[in-house]
Amino acid sequence: MQLKKIGIIVGSLRKESFNRKIANALIALKPDSLNLEIKEIGQLSFYNQDLDETPPAAWTDFRAQIKELDGVLFITPEYNRSIPAVIKNAIDIGSRPYGQSCWDGKPGAVISVSPGATGGFGANHQLRQTLSFLNIPTMGQPEAYIGNVMNLFDNSEYLVNESTRIFLKKFLDAFAAWVERNTDR
Protein backbone atom coordinates (compact mmCIF):
# COMPACT_ATOMS: atom_id res chain seq x y z
CA MET A 1 0.00 0.00 0.00
CA GLN A 2 1.41 3.36 -1.07
CA LEU A 3 1.55 6.21 1.47
CA LYS A 4 -1.34 8.58 0.69
CA LYS A 5 -0.88 12.33 1.00
CA ILE A 6 -3.92 13.87 2.72
CA GLY A 7 -4.60 17.56 3.20
CA ILE A 8 -6.63 18.80 6.14
CA ILE A 9 -8.69 21.93 5.56
CA VAL A 10 -9.50 23.57 8.90
CA GLY A 11 -12.52 25.84 8.65
CA SER A 12 -11.75 27.97 11.70
CA LEU A 13 -9.05 30.62 11.87
CA ARG A 14 -9.40 31.27 15.61
CA LYS A 15 -6.13 31.04 17.56
CA GLU A 16 -7.58 28.50 20.02
CA SER A 17 -9.67 26.76 17.37
CA PHE A 18 -11.22 23.47 18.48
CA ASN A 19 -11.21 22.48 14.80
CA ARG A 20 -7.42 22.84 14.64
CA LYS A 21 -7.11 20.87 17.89
CA ILE A 22 -9.10 18.05 16.30
CA ALA A 23 -6.89 18.27 13.19
CA ASN A 24 -3.78 17.95 15.34
CA ALA A 25 -5.32 15.01 17.19
CA LEU A 26 -5.97 13.33 13.83
CA ILE A 27 -2.35 13.86 12.80
CA ALA A 28 -1.25 12.17 16.04
CA LEU A 29 -3.66 9.23 15.50
CA LYS A 30 -3.08 8.68 11.77
CA PRO A 31 -2.54 5.19 10.40
CA ASP A 32 0.80 4.42 8.76
CA SER A 33 -0.79 4.53 5.30
CA LEU A 34 -1.65 8.25 5.55
CA ASN A 35 0.49 11.37 5.66
CA LEU A 36 -1.74 14.14 7.09
CA GLU A 37 -0.89 17.82 6.74
CA ILE A 38 -2.94 20.94 7.43
CA LYS A 39 -3.33 23.12 4.34
CA GLU A 40 -3.67 26.72 5.49
CA ILE A 41 -6.53 28.82 4.10
CA GLY A 42 -6.41 32.02 6.16
CA GLN A 43 -4.10 33.75 3.66
CA LEU A 44 -6.54 33.35 0.75
CA SER A 45 -8.20 36.59 -0.35
CA PHE A 46 -11.88 36.43 -1.24
CA TYR A 47 -12.54 34.70 -4.52
CA ASN A 48 -13.17 37.13 -7.38
CA GLN A 49 -13.50 35.73 -10.91
CA ASP A 50 -11.90 38.90 -12.30
CA LEU A 51 -8.60 37.69 -10.80
CA ASP A 52 -8.60 34.32 -12.58
CA GLU A 53 -6.56 35.59 -15.53
CA THR A 54 -3.75 36.67 -13.19
CA PRO A 55 -4.50 34.96 -9.87
CA PRO A 56 -2.79 36.00 -6.63
CA ALA A 57 0.21 33.87 -5.68
CA ALA A 58 -1.63 32.55 -2.61
CA TRP A 59 -4.33 31.12 -4.90
CA THR A 60 -1.91 29.43 -7.30
CA ASP A 61 0.12 28.02 -4.39
CA PHE A 62 -3.03 26.67 -2.73
CA ARG A 63 -4.31 25.11 -5.96
CA ALA A 64 -0.93 23.45 -6.57
CA GLN A 65 -0.86 22.06 -3.02
CA ILE A 66 -4.34 20.56 -3.40
CA LYS A 67 -3.53 19.04 -6.80
CA GLU A 68 -0.65 17.10 -5.18
CA LEU A 69 -2.97 15.43 -2.64
CA ASP A 70 -4.49 11.96 -2.73
CA GLY A 71 -7.41 13.04 -0.54
CA VAL A 72 -8.83 15.79 1.66
CA LEU A 73 -10.28 15.93 5.17
CA PHE A 74 -12.49 18.93 5.87
CA ILE A 75 -12.90 19.95 9.50
CA THR A 76 -15.58 22.57 9.90
CA PRO A 77 -17.26 24.51 12.67
CA GLU A 78 -20.89 25.48 12.30
CA TYR A 79 -21.72 29.16 11.98
CA ASN A 80 -25.43 29.94 11.95
CA ARG A 81 -26.30 26.38 10.78
CA SER A 82 -23.87 26.70 7.88
CA ILE A 83 -20.21 26.45 6.95
CA PRO A 84 -17.89 29.40 7.61
CA ALA A 85 -17.01 31.75 4.77
CA VAL A 86 -13.30 30.88 4.95
CA ILE A 87 -13.89 27.23 4.08
CA LYS A 88 -16.32 28.10 1.28
CA ASN A 89 -13.81 30.61 -0.07
CA ALA A 90 -11.06 27.95 -0.15
CA ILE A 91 -13.40 25.56 -1.94
CA ASP A 92 -14.30 28.23 -4.51
CA ILE A 93 -10.67 29.18 -5.15
CA GLY A 94 -9.76 25.53 -5.67
CA SER A 95 -12.69 24.92 -8.00
CA ARG A 96 -11.75 27.70 -10.44
CA PRO A 97 -11.17 28.61 -13.18
CA TYR A 98 -14.12 26.65 -14.48
CA GLY A 99 -13.09 23.23 -15.73
CA GLN A 100 -9.78 23.26 -13.82
CA SER A 101 -10.88 22.28 -10.31
CA CYS A 102 -8.05 20.95 -8.18
CA TRP A 103 -10.65 19.08 -6.10
CA ASP A 104 -11.93 16.92 -8.95
CA GLY A 105 -12.03 13.23 -8.02
CA LYS A 106 -10.13 13.55 -4.74
CA PRO A 107 -11.68 11.37 -2.03
CA GLY A 108 -12.83 13.38 0.95
CA ALA A 109 -14.44 13.25 4.35
CA VAL A 110 -16.07 15.75 6.67
CA ILE A 111 -15.76 16.20 10.42
CA SER A 112 -17.84 18.91 12.03
CA VAL A 113 -16.86 20.28 15.43
CA SER A 114 -18.96 22.31 17.83
CA PRO A 115 -19.26 23.28 21.48
CA GLY A 116 -22.96 22.43 21.06
CA ALA A 117 -24.49 18.99 21.52
CA THR A 118 -25.39 18.46 17.84
CA GLY A 119 -21.75 18.65 16.76
CA GLY A 120 -22.27 20.91 13.76
CA PHE A 121 -24.77 18.63 12.00
CA GLY A 122 -26.04 21.41 9.69
CA ALA A 123 -22.57 22.50 8.55
CA ASN A 124 -21.52 18.89 8.01
CA HIS A 125 -24.37 18.19 5.62
CA GLN A 126 -24.18 21.52 3.84
CA LEU A 127 -20.48 20.95 3.18
CA ARG A 128 -21.20 17.43 1.88
CA GLN A 129 -23.65 18.91 -0.64
CA THR A 130 -20.97 21.27 -1.98
CA LEU A 131 -18.36 18.49 -2.14
CA SER A 132 -20.77 16.33 -4.12
CA PHE A 133 -21.08 19.00 -6.79
CA LEU A 134 -17.28 19.27 -7.01
CA ASN A 135 -16.91 15.53 -7.68
CA ILE A 136 -15.22 14.85 -4.35
CA PRO A 137 -16.29 11.30 -3.45
CA THR A 138 -17.20 11.90 0.19
CA MET A 139 -17.05 9.08 2.72
CA GLY A 140 -20.54 8.34 4.01
CA GLN A 141 -19.70 6.26 7.06
CA PRO A 142 -18.72 6.75 9.72
CA GLU A 143 -20.20 10.21 10.01
CA ALA A 144 -18.31 12.53 12.37
CA TYR A 145 -20.06 15.14 14.48
CA ILE A 146 -17.86 16.16 17.41
CA GLY A 147 -20.06 17.93 19.97
CA ASN A 148 -19.22 19.39 23.40
CA VAL A 149 -15.67 19.77 22.11
CA MET A 150 -14.61 22.15 24.90
CA ASN A 151 -14.58 19.14 27.26
CA LEU A 152 -12.31 16.92 25.14
CA PHE A 153 -8.86 18.54 25.58
CA ASP A 154 -6.58 19.35 28.48
CA ASN A 155 -4.70 22.64 28.84
CA SER A 156 -1.85 21.37 26.65
CA GLU A 157 -4.31 20.64 23.81
CA TYR A 158 -4.04 16.86 24.30
CA LEU A 159 -7.20 14.92 23.45
CA VAL A 160 -8.06 13.40 26.83
CA ASN A 161 -11.45 11.90 26.02
CA GLU A 162 -10.71 8.23 25.33
CA SER A 163 -13.98 7.43 23.53
CA THR A 164 -13.34 10.34 21.12
CA ARG A 165 -9.77 9.09 20.55
CA ILE A 166 -11.09 5.61 19.73
CA PHE A 167 -13.77 7.06 17.43
CA LEU A 168 -11.29 9.28 15.56
CA LYS A 169 -8.90 6.35 15.12
CA LYS A 170 -11.71 4.25 13.62
CA PHE A 171 -12.72 7.20 11.44
CA LEU A 172 -9.16 7.53 10.12
CA ASP A 173 -8.90 3.80 9.45
CA ALA A 174 -12.15 3.95 7.48
CA PHE A 175 -10.92 7.04 5.63
CA ALA A 176 -7.64 5.33 4.74
CA ALA A 177 -9.63 2.47 3.19
CA TRP A 178 -11.89 5.01 1.41
CA VAL A 179 -8.91 6.83 -0.09
CA GLU A 180 -7.34 3.54 -1.19
CA ARG A 181 -10.56 2.52 -2.98
CA ASN A 182 -11.02 5.93 -4.60
CA THR A 183 -7.54 6.74 -5.91
CA ASP A 184 -5.87 5.38 -8.99
CA ARG A 185 -2.27 6.40 -8.33
N, C-alpha and C positions, 0 to 999 in steps of 0.2 A: 504494500500500500504506500503510495507516494504521499509525502507531507503536503497538506493542503494549506494554502495561504488564505487566511480569513481576516477581513476587516471588520472592525466593530465601529458602528456609527452611534455615538452617544448624543441623544437629543436634548441634553441639558448642558448649559454653559456655566452654571453656578459653581463657584469655587468648591463648595462642600456638597456637590451633586451626589445624590443617592444613586443615580443612573451610572455615574462614573465609578462609584464604589462597587456596584454590581459588575460592571465591565472588568474591573481589576480582580474581583473575585473569580470571574470566569477565566481570566488569564491564568490565575493560580491553579484552577481546577482542570484545565484543558487536558484532553487525551493526547497521547504522543503523536497521533496522526494529524493534529491541527497546530498551526502556528497562528496565534491570535494577536492582533495589533490594532490599537485604537487609531482610527483615521480622523484627524481633527477637522471640524467644520466651522469653528467660530471665526476663522479668518475669511470666510467666503462672503463677499458682498452680495447684496440682493440680486437675484437673477433679473436680467434685463436683456431681452432678445436683441436689442440694438447693439449689444457688445459681442455678439456671437462672431462677427467677422474678425474682430481683434480682441479676443477674450483676455481678461486679466490673468496674470501669471498664476494667481491662486486657483483660478478655475482650471486652467490647463494642467497644473500640478495635481489637483484633486482628481480630475478625470483620468490622468495617467495612472495614479495610484490605484484607483478602482479597477481599471482595465487589467491590472496585474493580478487581481485577486481570483481565487477559486470560489469564494462565497462571501456572504455578508451577514453579519448579525446586527440588527437594529435594536437599540435599547432606548425606549422612549418614555418620558413622563406623560402625564395627561394634563393638558391645559384646557379648561372649559369644555370637557368631553371630546377633545380633539388632540391632534398632534401639535407640537410647538412649531412655530414658523421656521426655526433654524434647521430642523430636520427636513421639512418640506422644501426649503430653499436648497439644501444639499442634494436632495433627490432631483429637483428641477435642473440644477446645474449639471448633474451627471447625465440627465436624460437628453440634453441638447448638444449641438444643434439636432434638429429633427432627423431621425434616421441614423444617428451616430451615438445612441445611448451606450454608456459604459456599463450600465446595469444589465443589459440584455442577456438573458439566459443564466445569470449567476444565481445559484441556489441561495436562499435566504431564510431567515427566521426572525421572529419578533419577540422581544421581552418587554413588557410594560411594567413600570415601577411607580409606586405611589405610596404616600403616607396613609392614604385612605384604604378602607377594607376591600374595595373592589379591584384594587391593583391596576388601575388604568385600563379597564376593560374596553371603554369607548375608543381610546387612542389606539389600542392594540388592533382592533378590528378596522378602524379607519385606515391605519397604515397598511394593513394587509390588502385592502381594496386598491390602494395606490400601487402597491408592489405587483399585484396581479396585472394591472394595466401595463406595467413596464416589463412584463415577461420575466419576472423574478420568481422562479418556482419556490413558493414559500411553504416551509414545513408546517403541516397541520397539527401534528401531535408529537410530543406533548405541547399543549399551550402553556404559556408562561405569563402569569399575572402575579407580580410580587407586591403584595399589599403590606401595610403596616411596616414599611421598610425602615423607619426610624428606630425600630427595636431590634434590628438584625446585626448591627455592627457595634464593636467596642470603640473606645476613644482613639485607638490606633488604626481604625478603619478595617479591622479584621472581622470577617464574617463569622459571628459566634453562634448563630442559630444553626444547629446541626441538621435539622430537617430541611432547611433551605439549602444547605451545602449538598446534601444528598440529592435533592431535587435538581439543583443546577448541574451536578455531575451527570445525572441521568439525561438531562436536557442536552448537554454537550455531547454525550455518547450518541444520542439519537441524531443530533445535528451532524456529527461526523459521518454517520451512515448515510444521511440525507445528501450531504455534499458528495460523497463517494458515488452514490447512485445517479446524481444529477450533473456530473462533470465528465467531460470526455478527454481530458488531458492525459 
